Amino acid sequence: MTMLAIDGISKTFFPGTVNERRALAGVDLRLGEGDFVTVIGSNGAGKSTLLNAVAGRISVDAGRIDIDGTTVNKLKEHQRARFVGRVFQDPMAGTAPDLTIEQNLSLALLRGKRRGLRRGVTKARRERFVEELTSLELGLENRLKAKVGLLSGGQRQALSLLMAGFTHPRILLLDEHTAALDPQRAALVTGLTGRIVEQGGLTTLMVTHNMEQALALGNRLIMMHEGRIVFSADAQTKRQLTVEKLLAEFGKIKGASFDDRAMLG
């Protein structure tokens, strides 16, 4: 079953000006249910633009995006929230810092639904929150009343990840969600990512600059350059890939220069 179908999407920023930049150039991509695709490429390759197009943060100039059989091109970002979960690079972006942990989780639970007048945190919900937070092994289940702004970056990203997968979205988008963390916390969130995606059977598209992370997570991999997918590895091919082999593939791209040391880890 195809969960995400991207057909020929293109996007050009500032068309007709001296700043014109083609970010996506006829991208085709399909994710089956449960696929976990990692996306790599140097700066400006179009990776984050691809995620923004799926999420509805930007509109595409051409092409079509279907999520679980529904064409979403005309849906605004908030309307796609019932289909899409997302974790951003900035640990501050995915949560409300002035609200408590349990209030943030309640908002995540209601994402994409009509909210109306109802009690935000019920006893049943609180019990579920404790169970879910316990699985993170960060002690957050004992801090339900703590404001999220008091948490560390790693704790916030772990919470954002849990919230994004809370309602089992059709598509989970991870946009360099460990890039702003120190190596120890990045490793923690990377491990949680694999566990949460696998346990939830979530269809996932993850952008990363880190080749080692791209190889460690997911069952498929794509490489982008100048708005196009220039290399794709299925599950069998990906298992045989190494950082050195990925660098060799990158070296085959005409006009490409490897100047992003972050891709090495």
C-alpha positions as CSV (number, residue, x, y, z in Angstrom):
1,M,0.0,0.0,0.0
2,T,1.4,3.4,-1.0
3,M,1.3,5.9,1.9
4,L,3.1,8.8,0.2
5,A,3.1,9.4,-3.6
6,I,5.1,12.3,-5.0
7,D,4.8,12.8,-8.7
8,G,6.8,15.4,-10.6
9,I,6.9,18.1,-8.0
10,S,8.8,21.3,-8.7
11,K,9.5,24.5,-6.8
12,T,11.3,27.6,-7.8
13,F,11.9,30.4,-5.3
14,F,12.0,34.1,-6.4
15,P,11.2,33.2,-10.1
16,G,12.1,35.9,-12.6
17,T,14.5,37.7,-10.3
18,V,18.3,37.7,-9.8
19,N,17.7,35.5,-6.7
20,E,15.8,32.8,-8.7
21,R,16.6,29.4,-7.2
22,R,15.2,26.0,-8.3
23,A,14.7,24.0,-5.2
24,L,12.8,21.0,-6.6
25,A,13.0,19.8,-10.2
26,G,10.4,17.1,-11.0
27,V,10.9,14.9,-8.0
28,D,9.2,11.5,-8.0
29,L,9.1,9.4,-4.8
30,R,6.9,6.7,-3.3
31,L,6.8,5.4,0.2
32,G,4.9,2.2,1.0
33,E,3.3,1.7,4.4
34,G,6.0,1.3,7.0
35,D,8.8,2.6,4.8
36,F,11.5,4.6,6.5
37,V,13.4,6.7,3.9
38,T,16.5,8.7,4.9
39,V,17.4,11.7,2.7
40,I,20.9,13.0,2.3
41,G,22.6,15.7,0.2
42,S,24.7,18.8,0.6
43,N,23.3,22.2,1.5
44,G,20.8,23.5,-1.0
45,A,20.0,20.1,-2.4
46,G,16.3,20.5,-1.8
47,K,16.0,18.1,1.2
48,S,14.1,20.4,3.6
49,T,12.1,21.9,0.7
50,L,10.9,18.4,-0.1
51,L,9.7,18.0,3.5
52,N,8.1,21.4,3.5
53,A,6.2,20.5,0.4
54,V,4.8,17.4,1.9
55,A,3.9,19.1,5.1
56,G,2.2,22.0,3.3
57,R,4.5,24.7,4.6
58,I,5.2,25.7,1.0
59,S,3.1,25.1,-2.2
60,V,4.6,23.5,-5.2
61,D,4.6,25.0,-8.7
62,A,3.9,21.7,-10.4
63,G,3.3,18.1,-9.6
64,R,1.1,16.2,-7.2
65,I,1.4,14.9,-3.6
66,D,-0.9,12.1,-2.3
67,I,-0.9,11.0,1.3
68,D,-2.7,7.7,1.9
69,G,-4.7,8.1,-1.3
70,T,-5.7,11.7,-0.7
71,T,-4.3,14.5,-2.9
72,V,-3.2,17.2,-0.5
73,N,-1.9,19.9,-2.9
74,K,-4.7,22.3,-2.0
75,L,-4.7,21.6,1.7
76,K,-3.0,24.2,4.0
77,E,-0.4,23.1,6.5
78,H,-2.9,23.0,9.4
79,Q,-5.3,20.9,7.3
80,R,-2.6,18.3,6.6
81,A,-1.9,18.0,10.4
82,R,-4.3,15.0,10.5
83,F,-2.0,13.2,8.1
84,V,1.4,14.5,9.1
85,G,3.6,14.4,12.2
86,R,6.8,16.4,12.2
87,V,9.9,17.0,14.3
88,F,12.1,20.0,13.4
89,Q,15.8,20.7,13.8
90,D,15.2,23.4,16.5
91,P,14.2,21.7,19.8
92,M,12.2,24.8,20.5
93,A,10.0,24.4,17.4
94,G,7.9,21.3,18.2
95,T,6.6,22.2,21.6
96,A,5.0,25.0,23.6
97,P,7.6,26.0,26.2
98,D,5.1,27.8,28.5
99,L,2.9,24.7,28.8
100,T,3.5,21.7,30.9
101,I,4.6,18.3,29.5
102,E,1.0,16.9,29.9
103,Q,-0.5,19.9,28.3
104,N,1.8,19.6,25.3
105,L,0.9,15.9,25.0
106,S,-2.8,16.7,25.2
107,L,-2.4,19.2,22.3
108,A,-0.6,16.6,20.3
109,L,-3.3,14.1,20.9
110,L,-5.9,16.5,19.5
111,R,-3.8,17.5,16.4
112,G,-6.0,17.7,13.3
113,K,-9.2,17.2,15.3
114,R,-12.0,19.6,16.2
115,R,-11.1,20.7,19.7
116,G,-14.3,22.4,21.1
117,L,-14.8,22.8,24.8
118,R,-13.4,19.9,26.7
119,R,-11.1,19.2,29.6
120,G,-7.5,19.2,28.3
121,V,-6.0,16.5,30.6
122,T,-8.2,13.7,31.8
123,K,-7.2,10.9,34.2
124,A,-7.2,8.4,31.3
125,R,-5.0,10.6,29.2
126,R,-2.6,11.2,32.1
127,E,-2.2,7.5,32.6
128,R,-1.4,7.1,28.9
129,F,1.1,9.9,29.1
130,V,2.9,8.3,32.0
131,E,3.1,5.0,30.1
132,E,4.3,6.7,26.9
133,L,6.9,8.8,28.7
134,T,8.2,5.9,30.7
135,S,9.2,4.3,27.4
136,L,11.6,7.2,26.7
137,E,13.6,6.3,29.9
138,L,14.3,9.9,30.6
139,G,12.3,10.2,33.8
140,L,9.8,12.6,32.2
141,E,6.9,10.5,33.5
142,N,7.6,12.0,36.9
143,R,7.6,15.6,35.6
144,L,4.1,15.9,34.0
145,K,3.5,19.3,35.6
146,A,6.9,20.7,34.6
147,K,7.0,23.4,31.9
148,V,8.6,22.1,28.7
149,G,10.8,25.2,28.5
150,L,12.7,23.9,31.5
151,L,13.8,20.7,29.7
152,S,17.1,20.2,27.9
153,G,17.3,20.2,24.1
154,G,17.6,16.4,24.0
155,Q,14.6,16.0,26.3
156,R,12.5,18.3,24.2
157,Q,13.4,16.5,21.0
158,A,12.5,13.2,22.6
159,L,9.2,14.7,23.7
160,S,8.6,16.2,20.2
161,L,9.3,12.8,18.7
162,L,6.8,11.1,21.0
163,M,4.2,13.8,20.3
164,A,4.7,13.5,16.5
165,G,4.0,9.8,16.6
166,F,1.3,10.0,19.2
167,T,-1.7,9.8,16.8
168,H,0.0,7.4,14.4
169,P,0.3,9.9,11.5
170,R,0.2,8.7,7.9
171,I,3.6,10.3,7.4
172,L,6.2,11.2,10.0
173,L,8.7,13.9,8.8
174,L,12.0,14.3,10.6
175,D,13.9,17.4,9.5
176,E,17.5,17.1,10.8
177,H,16.0,16.6,14.2
178,T,19.3,15.8,15.9
179,A,21.5,18.4,14.2
180,A,21.2,20.9,17.0
181,L,22.1,18.4,19.8
182,D,25.4,17.4,21.2
183,P,26.7,14.0,20.2
184,Q,25.5,12.2,23.3
185,R,22.0,13.6,23.1
186,A,21.9,13.1,19.3
187,A,22.7,9.5,19.8
188,L,20.0,9.2,22.4
189,V,17.3,10.7,20.1
190,T,18.6,8.7,17.1
191,G,18.0,5.5,19.1
192,L,14.6,6.7,20.2
193,T,13.7,7.5,16.6
194,G,14.4,3.9,15.5
195,R,12.4,2.5,18.3
196,I,9.4,4.7,18.0
197,V,9.2,4.3,14.2
198,E,9.5,0.6,14.4
199,Q,7.1,0.1,17.3
200,G,4.5,2.4,15.7
201,G,5.0,1.0,12.2
202,L,5.3,4.7,11.1
203,T,5.9,5.6,7.5
204,T,8.8,8.1,7.8
205,L,10.8,10.5,5.7
206,M,13.9,11.8,7.5
207,V,16.3,14.5,6.3
208,T,19.8,14.3,7.7
209,H,23.3,15.8,7.0
210,N,24.8,12.8,8.8
211,M,25.7,9.9,6.5
212,E,26.3,7.5,9.4
213,Q,22.8,8.3,10.8
214,A,21.3,7.9,7.3
215,L,22.8,4.4,7.1
216,A,21.9,3.4,10.7
217,L,18.2,4.3,10.4
218,G,15.6,3.3,7.9
219,N,15.1,0.7,5.2
220,R,15.7,3.0,2.1
221,L,17.9,5.9,1.3
222,I,17.9,8.7,-1.3
223,M,20.5,11.3,-2.2
224,M,19.5,14.7,-3.6
225,H,21.4,17.3,-5.6
226,E,20.1,20.5,-7.1
227,G,16.5,19.6,-6.5
228,R,16.6,16.1,-7.9
229,I,17.0,12.6,-6.6
230,V,20.3,11.5,-8.0
231,F,20.8,8.2,-6.1
232,S,18.4,5.7,-4.5
233,A,19.0,2.6,-2.5
234,D,16.4,0.0,-1.7
235,A,16.6,-2.2,1.5
236,Q,19.0,-4.7,0.1
237,T,21.3,-2.1,-1.5
238,K,21.2,0.1,1.7
239,R,22.4,-2.8,3.9
240,Q,25.6,-3.0,1.8
241,L,26.3,0.8,1.8
242,T,29.1,2.5,3.8
243,V,30.0,6.1,4.2
244,E,32.8,5.6,1.7
245,K,30.4,4.2,-0.9
246,L,28.1,7.1,-0.4
247,L,30.9,9.5,-0.8
248,A,31.8,7.7,-4.1
249,E,28.2,8.1,-5.3
250,F,28.3,11.8,-4.4
251,G,31.6,12.1,-6.4
252,K,29.8,10.9,-9.5
253,I,27.5,13.9,-9.6
254,K,28.6,16.3,-12.3
255,G,29.6,19.7,-10.9
256,A,29.1,18.6,-7.3
257,S,31.7,19.5,-4.7
258,F,31.7,17.9,-1.3
259,D,32.1,20.8,1.1
260,D,29.8,19.7,4.0
261,R,31.9,18.0,6.6
262,A,28.8,17.4,8.8
263,M,27.7,14.7,6.4
264,L,30.5,12.5,7.7
265,G,29.1,12.4,11.2
